């Protein structure tokens, strides 16, 4: 940084973030809010990779923005959560593989909506074309083999793509070999969203300006745990199917349903709540350029839960067919867009937390 | 203006820490309270928005504070910095009350955090605000809003209407509109006059025009002057302000904490003519921090330059502006706008005076020069290893000492004795206790203690 501190034009997001981080490093009033500020104080100069790491470590709790004596109209013009959010978006774009899809579903809502239409159409087509001669429950509409043929690649290919992105991230931030202690620390921070806690459990500054609230933190965890429960539900079904020869449909007191029904409820409620909170928040303190993409992503995630619940509620009715197509089409769209949508934030943030643990522990 | 019709129980002039404490205390009794904050919402909170901690007495570990810090030690610290320019009764009352203030602050929503990195020496005496002073100010405004306190921003009070020692209202401009606010009691908490450069120049001399103001541009002392013109008793040296040496490239106003420079003890400091003028290694920096503002103010054009080499560049907290850098001392001098050859000569003379010994950056290491004037009595290492770095230093004014004299109920005294319904709190009366020098976090202590007293007293008066 130099004396052009006051010239805010013509800077890349990374350069602008570096300018702001250097001001933070001379101030340090925000040390107690989250992991970002203690990480800043460990350095005097910040390479691009350092800025990327700080950006992905930032959970956008916004505590630092409202506490900052240098926000606009002050000439230093700090908005650290805003600029780190933009750097974060850029970094996911840069790491995405294959590059042709980079950012395709990240910033705008329309591509996600279009992807959903395509996903739904594909599933209706599949149900029509691959309708089995016989089968129970939803296997009457799409055979187990048909589902596996569609979803095994739709699940595994995005994972490969994300894996490649994470490797690129790890190289850029200078990550080292991961130990159990690093992992434990990062997972613990994720489990209670420590970095949305404001440093003392009072929460973040999101939907009520400078007042602290834990609503966003709780809503986010409803979504996260809801998603994990749904994922566990599907996994348990796979295990029952292949390991024990127990095939769907499963009763209410089976593992897939005991995990899936609460999971779907949490996911649906949490996603709706998150969007409500997002509508009340100040867009400029997040990645303003990605607002539409983020909202559309949360809607899509919520829809996977909602359509799953609807499908279950429609058991033994004529609606199972169309609802199955809608649910599976939504899930398909979610999986395929994952490496190029907001969903990647979870992977990169966990990586950033692991990297942060390496520096601290 | 709709405000004309109302007569408020308590009118609070100012919108920083002391004003907010007064407003909250008064509103908690059920009084109707209005805050007149001169700044717009974005800049609300006066100098409090730049603060970071609160000096607090405690008999044992309290919140984030470690160990204990008792009345006599606290008072001794105050005596040392003020050189006796204090009122022992008020000072001890303030110190004692600080212990009960911290839990009260937490109850109002203020959050504390452990001592910041680089400030471990304060972990026993000073409780740091999570997020700093602006977060504290936000918490208080939220609490005040919950209590129904009215707030007017951009409300510049021009005149406090006092007849025969009795307050009736204030004349102000709110967002440029002349407005009268009537009230039954008033708390004056509108700060000092350090942002009024003309006033500073009258008190200090024309050199003051070159001073930087570290805090809010809204503390122009309009209310203080109005009160003094009406015969209110004053306290504190009218010609003095507290100034520290800060980065010369800081903004004229509101540069705050990030403009501080901690490199002086590791450097040689020269003036515009390339000459040294004071012992840079006199004592550990927190104790010397406060005198360098005056030292620099006394130099030609109120500017000085701190010169270090690559051995010392990582020895102090980073500043917001990068240093000027060069491979030779002459080159550095030229880039700083001073004579390179003279600077080279000064540095060489200093280097020749350095003696062998062990450098210890965190303590008085006794590594002193021999045979130069002024000497450098600690941390005197030759400046030899390029690249060389230079920082421009200028005086940065933090606050002024002149204020209203108050008693231990925060009441203001006029020509006819104690005014019946006028109280003062915060910087506008801090000179009563801190008559000279500076004690980290003590301004916030005075503001909190007297703000709370003023708010309670004013509410009791109107009840």
Interface residues (C-beta under 8 A of the other chain):
Chain A: X1 X2 X3 X5 X22 X23 X25 X26 X27 X28 X29 X30 X31 X32 X33 X38 X41 X44 X63 X64 X66 X67 X68 X69 X70 X71 X72 X73 X74 X75 X76 X198 X199 X200 X202 X210 X211
Chain B: X42 X43 X49 X50 X52 X111 X113 X114 X116 X117 X118 X128 X129 X130 X131 X132 X133 X134 X135 X138 X142 X249 X251 X254 X256 X257 X258 X260 X314 X317 X318 X319 X320 X321 X322
